Amino acid sequence: MDNRTDSPHEQKIIDAHFDAGSGFWTDIYQRKDVLGVIFRRRQAITLNYVKELALPKTARVLEVGCGAGFLAIALAQRGYTVHAIDHSAAMIALTQKHAKQKSVDNRIHATIGDLNNLTFENQSFHLIVALGVVIWLHNLKKALAEIARVLTPGGYVVLSMNNTCGANLLLDPLMSPAFRVIRKWAKSALEKAGLLSPRYAARIYTHSIKEFNQHLFQANLTNITQANIGFGPFTFLGHNVFCDRIGVKIEEKLQQCADNRIPGLRSLGSQYVILGRKEPFARARKHASSNHELRHIL
């Protein structure tokens, strides 16, 4: 995944995380557990967005954070030429390997890249896709500005973000934002007492849909539509509560309720998949109408 931050130390931690987890990203779309279901659903929604856009096959497509390359391959199989970037060399190697196995390597150009400093010229792409990237971004504002810069006026972007109020975060004390201060205090106390070795993990970033829409607006991007997905994994203190079969059934039932906009569930998915569009004209030129429009889209 492309996950550049402003901290070189944190970036090394993130790169090591993805380099070491290359097997996970190869297997995730075949897994029969809740995570596998969620990842497949996220990709299916993205491909459906692209299908509904009906972009010409000549449209230039960029995938940021290509991982093992499965989405880039799916887009290439639909006739698009895809520029795929990732900050992890291991992920780029996997993308190239899998593209060759599927005989679409002539349609996928996979290279190491940094979302915060894209090397492409202004207005280079008609569609940009970035799934599972926002969660690692220290500077979301800068990343969205780069996306807007290389996107053509009227071009589209598909993003996924992790929901601050996702049900999977709220139920487990090891993950819930409500227990963040307590977890930090306990970890520090145990390390000082010599009962826990210092461990360094890259921070993850979650957002509410309101907050995310504000960032999109500031980058001259408009949220056209969004899908609220992902209930689970169901864990307590880091351990699965249900076996895979039962967990998947519960997740699918909760997702069905969310799709039917049942109050209390329609906004508790672990992720949002957002289809956005770059406005043809900069909103900054609209002056007094900007605040009114921002309130409207929220």
Buried (B, 14 or more C-beta within 10 A) or exposed (E): BBBBBEEEEBBEBBBBBBEEBBEBBBEBBEBEBBBBBBBBBBBBBBBEBBEEBEBEEEBBBBBBBBBBBBBBBBBBEBEBBBBBBBBBEBBBBBBBBBBEEBEBBEBBBBEEBBBBEBEBEEBBBBBBBBBBBBBBBBBBEBBBBBBBBBBBEEBBBBBBBBBBBBBBBBBBEEBBEEEEEEEEEEEEEEEEEEEEEEEEEBEEBBBBBEBBBBBBBBBBBBBBEBBBBBBBBBBEEEEBBBEBEEBBEBBBEBBEBBBEEEEEBEBBBBBBBBBBBBBEEEBEEEEEEBEEBBEEEE
